[in-house]
Amino acid sequence: MARNYISNSKDSVRMFKSNLLESLSKVHFSVPLFIFIPVIIYFTYQAFGIEKMQIIPFLSYYLLGLFIWSLTEYVMHRFIFHLEPMPGVKWMERVHFIFHGVHHDYPSDARRLVLPPSVSIPLSTGFYLLFSLFLDPAQLAAFFSAFITGYLCYDMMHYAFHHANFKNKYWKKLKDHHMLHHYADAHKGYGVSSVFWDKIFLSDFEKKNEKIRTDNKQLAD
């Protein structure tokens, strides 16, 4: 299988002529924590302190929120971030590169591994408004606190898979899965925080043998 261009540079190419837009496309991995941990705390407080939700209903909607996040992560990564642009349509190729192509070309760029606030805040707001159409305030508070928790776990895990080494077998397995997505076949392995949906939708790697795993680790180091 022919490999796409992959750079081991710790930085990536400039994407915008505007200094402002360029700065908005890069972010330190800790920024989402400062933005969204208060959001999680607020909605948890709303569920218990304002809506007086009981623990069992809270846990039910919290677990549902985590489950829906895991599916959202998979769907967005596979069908939006990896949506192939029409050949020769420059603006589609440009949008694809900005959204996700740059990360596959420069996977070691630490400042383009988590979603910048210019993307994450509008997206989270849109999801909140969508969920508010189906859930009452108490249900929404529990559900959305979990949904954002899932997003933060995804962002932090994604950063760690590219910049940390793991001894624990579970975390090593998840990292190997993501490295195979980058260095073996970008049309498989869309799950980052979990391999569950890859197994359900048959996009998991058929053979995760030691040779491929070793080759990918060497490329990622």
Backbone hydrogen bonds in HBPLUS format (Angstrom, degrees):
<---DONOR---> <-ACCEPTOR-->    atom                        ^
c    i                          cat <-CA-CA->   ^        H-A-AA   ^      H-
h    n   atom  resd res      DA  || num        DHA   H-A  angle D-A-AA Bond
n    s   type  num  typ     dist DA aas  dist angle  dist       angle   num
A0007-SER N   A0105-ASP O   2.72 MM  98  5.88 169.8  1.73 162.1 164.2     1
A0022-GLU N   A0018-SER O   2.98 MM   4  6.13 159.4  2.02 148.6 155.1     2
A0023-SER N   A0019-ASN O   2.94 MM   4  6.08 155.4  2.00 143.0 149.2     3
A0024-LEU N   A0020-LEU O   2.98 MM   4  6.25 147.5  2.09 146.6 156.0     4
A0025-SER N   A0022-GLU O   3.16 MM   3  5.25 145.0  2.29  98.3 108.5     5
A0026-LYS N   A0023-SER O   3.33 MM   3  5.54 165.6  2.35 106.5 110.7     6
A0027-VAL N   A0111-ARG O   2.96 MM  84  5.00 157.8  2.01 130.3 137.2     7
A0031-VAL N   A0028-HIS O   3.10 MM   3  5.74 159.3  2.14 121.5 127.1     8
A0033-LEU N   A0030-SER O   3.01 MM   3  5.43 129.3  2.27 109.7 123.1     9
A0034-PHE N   A0030-SER O   3.40 MM   4  6.85 152.0  2.49 151.7 159.0    10
A0034-PHE N   A0031-VAL O   3.06 MM   3  5.33 117.6  2.47 105.8 120.0    11
A0035-ILE N   A0031-VAL O   3.13 MM   4  6.43 147.6  2.24 153.0 162.7    12
A0036-PHE N   A0032-PRO O   2.85 MM   4  5.81 171.4  1.86 153.2 155.9    13
A0037-ILE N   A0033-LEU O   3.07 MM   4  5.47 156.8  2.13 136.2 141.1    14
A0040-ILE N   A0036-PHE O   2.97 MM   4  6.29 155.9  2.03 151.5 156.5    15
A0041-ILE N   A0037-ILE O   2.97 MM   4  6.25 164.0  1.99 156.0 160.2    16
A0042-TYR N   A0038-PRO O   2.87 MM   4  6.00 159.0  1.91 145.7 151.5    17
A0043-PHE N   A0039-VAL O   3.05 MM   4  6.28 169.0  2.06 154.3 155.9    18
A0044-THR N   A0040-ILE O   2.97 MM   4  6.08 150.4  2.06 146.8 155.4    19
A0045-TYR N   A0041-ILE O   2.91 MM   4  6.08 159.5  1.95 148.8 154.6    20
A0046-GLN N   A0042-TYR O   2.82 MM   4  6.10 152.6  1.89 145.9 154.6    21
A0047-ALA N   A0043-PHE O   2.99 MM   4  6.13 155.8  2.05 139.4 144.9    22
A0048-PHE N   A0044-THR O   3.12 MM   4  6.40 165.9  2.14 152.1 154.7    23
A0049-GLY N   A0045-TYR O   2.51 MM   4  5.10 141.3  1.65 142.7 156.9    24
A0050-ILE N   A0046-GLN O   3.20 MM   4  4.80 140.0  2.37 108.0 119.2    25
A0051-GLU N   A0046-GLN O   2.79 MM   5  6.04 165.7  1.81 170.7 174.9    26
A0053-MET N   A0047-ALA O   2.83 MM   6  5.50 165.2  1.85 152.5 154.1    27
A0058-PHE N   A0054-GLN O   3.02 MM   4  6.15 158.2  2.07 152.2 159.2    28
A0059-LEU N   A0055-ILE O   2.86 MM   4  6.05 166.3  1.88 153.0 156.0    29
A0060-SER N   A0056-ILE O   2.98 MM   4  6.17 152.7  2.05 149.2 157.2    30
A0061-TYR N   A0057-PRO O   3.07 MM   4  6.34 165.4  2.09 154.6 156.1    31
A0062-TYR N   A0058-PHE O   2.77 MM   4  5.93 146.0  1.89 149.4 160.9    32
A0063-LEU N   A0059-LEU O   2.89 MM   4  5.96 165.8  1.91 146.9 149.8    33
A0064-LEU N   A0060-SER O   3.07 MM   4  6.26 149.7  2.17 136.8 145.8    34
A0065-GLY N   A0061-TYR O   2.89 MM   4  6.04 148.7  1.99 137.9 145.9    35
A0066-LEU N   A0062-TYR O   3.05 MM   4  6.43 154.3  2.12 150.2 156.2    36
A0067-PHE N   A0063-LEU O   2.98 MM   4  6.20 157.7  2.03 146.5 152.8    37
A0068-ILE N   A0064-LEU O   2.87 MM   4  6.11 164.7  1.89 154.2 157.9    38
A0069-TRP N   A0065-GLY O   2.90 MM   4  6.06 149.9  2.00 141.9 150.7    39
A0070-SER N   A0066-LEU O   3.04 MM   4  6.30 160.1  2.08 147.1 151.5    40
A0071-LEU N   A0067-PHE O   3.20 MM   4  6.56 154.2  2.27 147.6 154.0    41
A0072-THR N   A0068-ILE O   2.87 MM   4  6.05 157.5  1.92 147.7 154.7    42
A0073-GLU N   A0069-TRP O   2.75 MM   4  6.00 161.3  1.79 163.6 167.4    43
A0074-TYR N   A0070-SER O   3.26 MM   4  6.44 161.2  2.30 139.5 143.7    44
A0075-VAL N   A0071-LEU O   2.91 MM   4  6.14 171.9  1.92 158.2 160.1    45
A0076-MET N   A0072-THR O   2.89 MM   4  5.94 170.0  1.90 155.0 158.1    46
A0077-HIS N   A0073-GLU O   3.03 MM   4  6.07 162.1  2.06 145.2 150.8    47
A0078-ARG N   A0074-TYR O   2.88 MM   4  6.00 167.2  1.90 155.2 159.2    48
A0079-PHE N   A0075-VAL O   2.83 MM   4  5.61 160.0  1.87 146.9 153.3    49
A0080-ILE N   A0076-MET O   3.02 MM   4  4.93 142.6  2.16 122.6 130.1    50
A0081-PHE N   A0076-MET O   2.81 MM   5  6.18 166.8  1.82 164.7 169.3    51
A0083-LEU N   A0080-ILE O   3.26 MM   3  5.05 166.2  2.28 103.6 104.4    52
A0089-VAL N   A0086-MET O   3.08 MM   3  5.61 165.2  2.10 138.1 139.9    53
A0093-GLU N   A0089-VAL O   3.08 MM   4  6.36 157.5  2.13 153.4 160.5    54
A0094-ARG N   A0090-LYS O   2.83 MM   4  6.06 150.9  1.92 148.8 157.4    55
A0095-VAL N   A0091-TRP O   2.97 MM   4  6.18 160.7  2.01 144.5 148.8    56
A0096-HIS N   A0092-MET O   2.93 MM   4  6.07 164.0  1.96 148.5 153.3    57
A0097-PHE N   A0093-GLU O   3.00 MM   4  6.14 153.9  2.07 142.3 149.2    58
A0098-ILE N   A0094-ARG O   3.00 MM   4  6.25 160.4  2.04 151.1 156.2    59
A0099-PHE N   A0095-VAL O   2.95 MM   4  6.11 164.5  1.98 154.3 158.3    60
A0100-HIS N   A0096-HIS O   3.04 MM   4  6.06 167.5  2.05 149.6 153.2    61
A0101-GLY N   A0096-HIS O   2.94 MM   5  5.87 168.7  1.96 141.6 141.2    62
A0102-VAL N   A0097-PHE O   2.85 MM   5  5.29 153.9  1.91 145.8 139.4    63
A0103-HIS N   A0100-HIS O   3.06 MM   3  5.38 126.8  2.35 104.0 117.3    64
A0104-HIS N   A0100-HIS O   3.30 MM   4  6.74 149.7  2.40 149.7 157.9    65
A0104-HIS N   A0101-GLY O   3.12 MM   3  5.22 120.3  2.49  97.1 111.5    66
A0105-ASP N   A0101-GLY O   2.96 MM   4  6.24 149.0  2.06 150.8 160.1    67
A0106-TYR N   A0102-VAL O   2.85 MM   4  5.88 148.2  1.95 142.5 151.1    68
A0109-ASP N   A0106-TYR O   3.29 MM   3  5.86 172.0  2.30 120.9 122.4    69
A0112-ARG N   A0109-ASP O   3.23 MM   3  5.73 167.0  2.24 116.7 119.3    70
A0119-VAL N   A0116-PRO O   2.85 MM   3  5.56 161.5  1.89 123.4 129.6    71
A0120-SER N   A0116-PRO O   2.90 MM   4  6.08 169.8  1.91 154.9 157.1    72
A0121-ILE N   A0117-PRO O   3.12 MM   4  5.38 162.3  2.15 128.8 134.3    73
A0123-LEU N   A0119-VAL O   3.09 MM   4  6.17 162.3  2.12 152.6 158.3    74
A0124-SER N   A0120-SER O   2.90 MM   4  5.94 164.9  1.92 146.7 151.3    75
A0125-THR N   A0121-ILE O   2.98 MM   4  6.08 157.2  2.03 150.2 156.7    76
A0126-GLY N   A0122-PRO O   2.93 MM   4  6.11 156.7  1.99 146.3 152.6    77
A0127-PHE N   A0123-LEU O   2.93 MM   4  6.25 159.2  1.97 154.1 159.4    78
A0128-TYR N   A0124-SER O   2.92 MM   4  6.09 156.7  1.98 144.8 151.6    79
A0129-LEU N   A0125-THR O   3.01 MM   4  6.28 163.6  2.04 152.2 155.6    80
A0130-LEU N   A0126-GLY O   2.99 MM   4  6.20 151.6  2.07 143.4 151.8    81
A0131-PHE N   A0127-PHE O   2.86 MM   4  6.10 168.5  1.88 158.6 160.3    82
A0132-SER N   A0128-TYR O   2.92 MM   4  6.07 146.0  2.03 146.5 156.4    83
A0133-LEU N   A0130-LEU O   3.16 MM   3  5.63 156.9  2.22 109.9 116.9    84
A0134-PHE N   A0131-PHE O   2.98 MM   3  5.53 158.2  2.03 115.9 122.5    85
A0135-LEU N   A0131-PHE O   3.12 MM   4  6.24 137.1  2.31 152.6 165.2    86
A0140-LEU N   A0136-ASP O   2.80 MM   4  5.87 166.1  1.81 167.6 172.5    87
A0141-ALA N   A0137-PRO O   2.99 MM   4  6.08 153.0  2.07 142.1 148.5    88
A0142-ALA N   A0138-ALA O   3.24 MM   4  6.55 166.2  2.26 154.6 156.2    89
A0143-PHE N   A0139-GLN O   2.90 MM   4  5.99 169.0  1.91 155.1 158.8    90
A0144-PHE N   A0140-LEU O   2.76 MM   4  5.70 167.5  1.78 149.8 153.9    91
A0145-SER N   A0141-ALA O   3.16 MM   4  6.12 152.7  2.23 139.1 146.0    92
A0146-ALA N   A0142-ALA O   3.35 MM   4  6.56 153.2  2.43 143.3 149.4    93
A0147-PHE N   A0143-PHE O   2.93 MM   4  6.20 154.7  2.00 147.0 155.2    94
A0148-ILE N   A0144-PHE O   2.98 MM   4  6.09 164.0  2.00 149.7 152.2    95
A0149-THR N   A0145-SER O   3.08 MM   4  6.18 144.7  2.21 131.5 141.8    96
A0150-GLY N   A0146-ALA O   2.83 MM   4  6.12 157.2  1.89 154.1 159.2    97
A0151-TYR N   A0147-PHE O   3.05 MM   4  6.38 151.1  2.13 140.1 148.1    98
A0152-LEU N   A0148-ILE O   2.92 MM   4  6.20 162.3  1.95 151.8 155.4    99
A0153-CYS N   A0149-THR O   2.95 MM   4  6.21 161.3  1.99 152.3 157.4   100
A0154-TYR N   A0150-GLY O   2.98 MM   4  6.19 157.3  2.03 147.1 153.4   101
A0155-ASP N   A0151-TYR O   2.94 MM   4  6.28 164.0  1.97 156.5 159.6   102
A0156-MET N   A0152-LEU O   2.94 MM   4  6.12 171.6  1.95 157.3 159.3   103
A0157-MET N   A0153-CYS O   2.86 MM   4  5.87 158.5  1.91 148.3 155.0   104
A0158-HIS N   A0154-TYR O   2.85 MM   4  5.94 157.2  1.90 150.0 156.7   105
A0159-TYR N   A0155-ASP O   3.08 MM   4  6.33 159.6  2.12 146.4 151.2   106
A0160-ALA N   A0156-MET O   2.96 MM   4  6.16 163.3  1.99 145.9 151.0   107
A0161-PHE N   A0157-MET O   2.85 MM   4  6.03 157.1  1.90 153.9 159.1   108
A0162-HIS N   A0159-TYR O   3.14 MM   3  5.46 135.6  2.34 103.6 115.2   109
A0163-HIS N   A0159-TYR O   3.10 MM   4  6.28 128.8  2.37 142.6 157.1   110
A0163-HIS N   A0160-ALA O   3.12 MM   3  5.05 135.7  2.33  95.7 108.1   111
A0164-ALA N   A0160-ALA O   2.74 MM   4  4.97 127.4  2.01 156.1 149.3   112
A0172-LYS N   A0168-ASN O   2.95 MM   4  6.11 156.7  2.00 154.8 162.4   113
A0173-LYS N   A0169-LYS O   2.91 MM   4  6.02 150.1  2.00 143.9 151.6   114
A0174-LEU N   A0170-TYR O   3.10 MM   4  6.45 155.6  2.17 146.6 152.6   115
A0175-LYS N   A0171-TRP O   2.93 MM   4  6.12 158.4  1.98 146.4 152.7   116
A0176-ASP N   A0172-LYS O   2.85 MM   4  6.03 162.4  1.88 148.3 153.4   117
A0177-HIS N   A0173-LYS O   3.01 MM   4  6.20 153.9  2.08 143.1 150.1   118
A0178-HIS N   A0174-LEU O   3.10 MM   4  6.43 155.4  2.17 146.8 152.2   119
A0179-MET N   A0175-LYS O   2.84 MM   4  6.09 158.9  1.88 156.8 163.5   120
A0180-LEU N   A0176-ASP O   2.90 MM   4  6.08 150.7  1.98 148.5 155.8   121
A0181-HIS N   A0177-HIS O   3.24 MM   4  6.53 146.0  2.36 136.3 145.0   122
A0182-HIS N   A0178-HIS O   3.14 MM   4  6.53 144.6  2.27 142.6 151.5   123
A0183-TYR N   A0179-MET O   2.78 MM   4  5.92 168.2  1.80 157.7 161.1   124
A0184-ALA N   A0180-LEU O   2.83 MM   4  4.82 147.6  1.94 130.3 134.5   125
A0185-ASP N   A0180-LEU O   2.98 MM   5  6.34 160.4  2.02 158.5 164.1   126
A0188-LYS N   A0185-ASP O   3.27 MM   3  5.82 148.6  2.38 119.4 119.3   127
A0189-GLY N   A0203-SER O   2.83 MM  14  5.96 164.4  1.85 156.4 161.7   128
A0199-LYS N   A0195-VAL O   3.19 MM   4  6.50 147.9  2.30 151.6 160.0   129
A0199-LYS N   A0196-PHE O   3.12 MM   3  5.36 125.5  2.43  99.8 113.0   130
A0200-ILE N   A0196-PHE O   3.07 MM   4  6.40 154.5  2.13 146.0 153.7   131
A0201-PHE N   A0197-TRP O   2.86 MM   4  5.91 166.6  1.88 150.7 153.4   132
A0203-SER N   A0198-ASP O   2.76 MM   5  4.65 148.3  1.86 138.2 145.3   133
A0202-LEU N   A0199-LYS O   3.47 MM   3  5.05 164.6  2.49  95.4  98.7   134
A0213-ARG N   A0209-ASN O   3.10 MM   4  6.33 165.3  2.12 153.7 158.3   135
A0214-THR N   A0210-GLU O   2.85 MM   4  5.95 156.4  1.91 146.4 152.3   136
A0215-ASP N   A0211-LYS O   2.94 MM   4  6.16 165.1  1.96 153.4 157.4   137
A0216-ASN N   A0212-ILE O   2.98 MM   4  6.15 161.6  2.01 152.2 156.6   138
A0217-LYS N   A0213-ARG O   3.09 MM   4  6.29 150.9  2.18 143.2 150.8   139
A0218-GLN N   A0214-THR O   3.06 MM   4  6.32 158.3  2.11 151.7 157.1   140
A0219-LEU N   A0215-ASP O   3.13 MM   4  6.41 153.5  2.20 145.6 152.5   141
A0220-ALA N   A0216-ASN O   2.93 MM   4  6.08 149.1  2.02 143.8 152.5   142
A0221-ASP N   A0217-LYS O   2.98 MM   4  6.08 142.1  2.12 148.2 156.3   143
